[in-house]
Amino acid sequence: MPKQTEQKEEIVICKHCGKPEYWGAMRWLSGWCVCRNCYRSLWEDQNHKRYTWDDLDGPRPTMEEYKE
């Protein structure tokens, strides 16, 4: 498997909410490296409007997958 794919599939824990996320799906916003759910929430809090794009959609890893 190519190294880039391996990094995307690695599951890490978001330091903001404590939930699992794929490393390749983590986002940076205002100095925070967060999962897609936290990114959406922080973006909405900072911009005072709804996040309307679909780039954060897709499957999320489960805690069971993280423990494997």
FIZA-379187 format. One record per atom (N, C-alpha, C, O): residue number from 0; residue in three letters; atom name; z, y, x. Coordinates in steps of 0.2 Angstrom, whole numbers. Atoms other than C-alpha are relative to their C-alpha. Layout:
- resi,resn,name,w,v,u
- NUM,ALA,CA,Z,Y,X
...
//
This chain:
- resi,resn,name,w,v,u
- 0,MET,N,0,-6,4
- 0,MET,CA,0,0,0
- 0,MET,C,0,6,4
- 0,MET,O,4,7,9
- 1,PRO,N,0,-6,-4
- 1,PRO,CA,-4,17,7
- 1,PRO,C,6,4,0
- 1,PRO,O,10,4,-5
- 2,LYS,N,-6,-4,-1
- 2,LYS,CA,10,28,13
- 2,LYS,C,2,5,-5
- 2,LYS,O,7,5,-8
- 3,GLN,N,0,-5,6
- 3,GLN,CA,7,42,0
- 3,GLN,C,2,-4,-6
- 3,GLN,O,7,-1,-10
- 4,THR,N,-2,4,6
- 4,THR,CA,8,29,-14
- 4,THR,C,7,-2,0
- 4,THR,O,11,-2,-5
- 5,GLU,N,-7,2,-1
- 5,GLU,CA,24,22,-7
- 5,GLU,C,5,5,-1
- 5,GLU,O,10,4,-5
- 6,GLN,N,-4,-6,1
- 6,GLN,CA,32,39,-7
- 6,GLN,C,1,2,-7
- 6,GLN,O,6,3,-10
- 7,LYS,N,0,-2,7
- 7,LYS,CA,27,43,-25
- 7,LYS,C,5,-5,-4
- 7,LYS,O,8,-4,-9
- 8,GLU,N,-4,5,4
- 8,GLU,CA,35,26,-31
- 8,GLU,C,7,0,2
- 8,GLU,O,11,-4,-1
- 9,GLU,N,-7,1,-2
- 9,GLU,CA,51,28,-21
- 9,GLU,C,4,4,-6
- 9,GLU,O,2,10,-8
- 10,ILE,N,-4,-3,5
- 10,ILE,CA,65,32,-34
- 10,ILE,C,6,3,3
- 10,ILE,O,9,0,7
- 11,VAL,N,-6,-3,-2
- 11,VAL,CA,78,45,-30
- 11,VAL,C,4,3,-6
- 11,VAL,O,2,3,-11
- 12,ILE,N,-4,-3,5
- 12,ILE,CA,92,53,-39
- 12,ILE,C,0,8,0
- 12,ILE,O,1,11,6
- 13,CYS,N,1,-8,1
- 13,CYS,CA,90,72,-45
- 13,CYS,C,7,2,2
- 13,CYS,O,12,0,-2
- 14,LYS,N,-7,-3,-2
- 14,LYS,CA,105,82,-37
- 14,LYS,C,2,4,-5
- 14,LYS,O,8,6,-5
- 15,HIS,N,-2,-4,5
- 15,HIS,CA,105,93,-52
- 15,HIS,C,3,-3,-6
- 15,HIS,O,8,-1,-9
- 16,CYS,N,-2,3,6
- 16,CYS,CA,107,81,-66
- 16,CYS,C,2,-7,1
- 16,CYS,O,6,-10,-3
- 17,GLY,N,-2,7,-1
- 17,GLY,CA,110,64,-58
- 17,GLY,C,-4,-5,-3
- 17,GLY,O,-2,-11,-3
- 18,LYS,N,4,5,3
- 18,LYS,CA,96,55,-66
- 18,LYS,C,-6,-2,5
- 18,LYS,O,-7,2,9
- 19,PRO,N,5,3,-5
- 19,PRO,CA,83,44,-57
- 19,PRO,C,-7,4,-1
- 19,PRO,O,-9,6,-7
- 20,GLU,N,7,-3,0
- 20,GLU,CA,65,52,-53
- 20,GLU,C,-4,-3,5
- 20,GLU,O,-1,-5,11
- 21,TYR,N,5,2,-6
- 21,TYR,CA,50,47,-43
- 21,TYR,C,0,5,5
- 21,TYR,O,-1,11,3
- 22,TRP,N,0,-5,-6
- 22,TRP,CA,50,56,-26
- 22,TRP,C,-6,4,-1
- 22,TRP,O,-5,10,0
- 23,GLY,N,7,-4,1
- 23,GLY,CA,32,61,-29
- 23,GLY,C,0,5,-6
- 23,GLY,O,-5,9,-6
- 24,ALA,N,0,-4,6
- 24,ALA,CA,36,69,-45
- 24,ALA,C,6,6,0
- 24,ALA,O,6,10,-5
- 25,MET,N,-5,-5,-1
- 25,MET,CA,51,80,-39
- 25,MET,C,-4,7,1
- 25,MET,O,-9,7,3
- 26,ARG,N,3,-7,0
- 26,ARG,CA,47,99,-41
- 26,ARG,C,5,5,4
- 26,ARG,O,11,3,4
- 27,TRP,N,-5,-5,-3
- 27,TRP,CA,54,114,-31
- 27,TRP,C,-1,6,-5
- 27,TRP,O,-6,8,-7
- 28,LEU,N,0,-7,4
- 28,LEU,CA,59,130,-41
- 28,LEU,C,6,3,2
- 28,LEU,O,12,1,2
- 29,SER,N,-6,-5,-2
- 29,SER,CA,70,144,-34
- 29,SER,C,5,-4,5
- 29,SER,O,11,-3,4
- 30,GLY,N,-4,3,-5
- 30,GLY,CA,76,134,-19
- 30,GLY,C,3,-7,-2
- 30,GLY,O,7,-10,1
- 31,TRP,N,-2,7,3
- 31,TRP,CA,80,118,-30
- 31,TRP,C,-5,-5,0
- 31,TRP,O,-11,-4,-2
- 32,CYS,N,4,6,1
- 32,CYS,CA,72,101,-28
- 32,CYS,C,3,-4,-6
- 32,CYS,O,8,-7,-5
- 33,VAL,N,-3,3,6
- 33,VAL,CA,74,94,-45
- 33,VAL,C,-5,-5,-4
- 33,VAL,O,-11,-4,-2
- 34,CYS,N,4,4,4
- 34,CYS,CA,67,81,-57
- 34,CYS,C,-4,4,-5
- 34,CYS,O,-3,10,-6
- 35,ARG,N,5,-3,5
- 35,ARG,CA,53,85,-70
- 35,ARG,C,4,3,-6
- 35,ARG,O,3,9,-9
- 36,ASN,N,-4,-2,6
- 36,ASN,CA,66,87,-84
- 36,ASN,C,4,7,2
- 36,ASN,O,4,11,-2
- 37,CYS,N,-4,-6,-2
- 37,CYS,CA,77,99,-74
- 37,CYS,C,-5,6,1
- 37,CYS,O,-3,12,0
- 38,TYR,N,4,-5,-2
- 38,TYR,CA,62,109,-68
- 38,TYR,C,-2,4,-7
- 38,TYR,O,-2,10,-7
- 39,ARG,N,2,-3,6
- 39,ARG,CA,56,112,-86
- 39,ARG,C,6,4,-3
- 39,ARG,O,5,10,-5
- 40,SER,N,-6,-3,2
- 40,SER,CA,74,117,-91
- 40,SER,C,1,7,4
- 40,SER,O,2,12,1
- 41,LEU,N,-1,-6,-4
- 41,LEU,CA,76,129,-76
- 41,LEU,C,-6,5,-1
- 41,LEU,O,-4,11,-1
- 42,TRP,N,6,-4,1
- 42,TRP,CA,58,136,-79
- 42,TRP,C,1,4,-6
- 42,TRP,O,0,10,-6
- 43,GLU,N,-1,-3,7
- 43,GLU,CA,62,140,-97
- 43,GLU,C,6,5,0
- 43,GLU,O,5,10,-3
- 44,ASP,N,-6,-5,0
- 44,ASP,CA,79,148,-93
- 44,ASP,C,-2,6,4
- 44,ASP,O,0,12,3
- 45,GLN,N,2,-6,-4
- 45,GLN,CA,71,159,-79
- 45,GLN,C,-5,5,-3
- 45,GLN,O,-5,11,-3
- 46,ASN,N,5,-4,3
- 46,ASN,CA,56,164,-89
- 46,ASN,C,0,2,-8
- 46,ASN,O,-4,6,-10
- 47,HIS,N,-1,-1,7
- 47,HIS,CA,63,165,-107
- 47,HIS,C,-5,-1,-4
- 47,HIS,O,-7,2,-9
- 48,LYS,N,5,2,5
- 48,LYS,CA,49,156,-115
- 48,LYS,C,-1,-8,1
- 48,LYS,O,1,-11,6
- 49,ARG,N,1,7,-1
- 49,ARG,CA,44,138,-118
- 49,ARG,C,-5,-2,5
- 49,ARG,O,-10,2,6
- 50,TYR,N,5,3,-5
- 50,TYR,CA,35,127,-105
- 50,TYR,C,-5,-4,-4
- 50,TYR,O,-3,-9,-7
- 51,THR,N,5,3,4
- 51,THR,CA,19,123,-113
- 51,THR,C,-5,-5,3
- 51,THR,O,-9,-8,-1
- 52,TRP,N,5,4,-4
- 52,TRP,CA,9,113,-100
- 52,TRP,C,2,-7,-1
- 52,TRP,O,8,-9,-2
- 53,ASP,N,-1,7,0
- 53,ASP,CA,8,94,-100
- 53,ASP,C,1,-3,7
- 53,ASP,O,1,-9,7
- 54,ASP,N,0,3,-7
- 54,ASP,CA,9,92,-81
- 54,ASP,C,7,-4,2
- 54,ASP,O,7,-8,7
- 55,LEU,N,-6,4,-2
- 55,LEU,CA,27,85,-82
- 55,LEU,C,1,-6,-5
- 55,LEU,O,6,-9,-4
- 56,ASP,N,0,6,4
- 56,ASP,CA,23,71,-95
- 56,ASP,C,-1,-6,5
- 56,ASP,O,-2,-5,10
- 57,GLY,N,1,7,-3
- 57,GLY,CA,23,53,-90
- 57,GLY,C,6,-4,0
- 57,GLY,O,12,-1,-2
- 58,PRO,N,-6,4,0
- 58,PRO,CA,35,39,-87
- 58,PRO,C,5,2,5
- 58,PRO,O,3,5,10
- 59,ARG,N,-6,-2,-4
- 59,ARG,CA,52,42,-80
- 59,ARG,C,3,-7,2
- 59,ARG,O,3,-12,-2
- 60,PRO,N,-4,6,-2
- 60,PRO,CA,61,28,-70
- 60,PRO,C,6,-1,-3
- 60,PRO,O,10,4,-5
- 61,THR,N,-6,1,3
- 61,THR,CA,76,20,-77
- 61,THR,C,5,-1,6
- 61,THR,O,3,-2,12
- 62,MET,N,-5,1,-5
- 62,MET,CA,93,18,-68
- 62,MET,C,0,-7,2
- 62,MET,O,1,-9,8
- 63,GLU,N,0,7,-2
- 63,GLU,CA,90,-1,-68
- 63,GLU,C,-6,-1,6
- 63,GLU,O,-5,-4,10
- 64,GLU,N,6,0,-5
- 64,GLU,CA,73,2,-58
- 64,GLU,C,3,3,6
- 64,GLU,O,1,1,12
- 65,TYR,N,-3,-3,-6
- 65,TYR,CA,83,13,-46
- 65,TYR,C,4,-5,4
- 65,TYR,O,4,-5,10
- 66,LYS,N,-5,5,-3
- 66,LYS,CA,96,0,-43
- 66,LYS,C,-3,-6,4
- 66,LYS,O,0,-9,8
- 67,GLU,N,3,6,-3
- 67,GLU,CA,83,-13,-38
- 67,GLU,C,-2,1,7
- 67,GLU,O,-5,-3,10
//
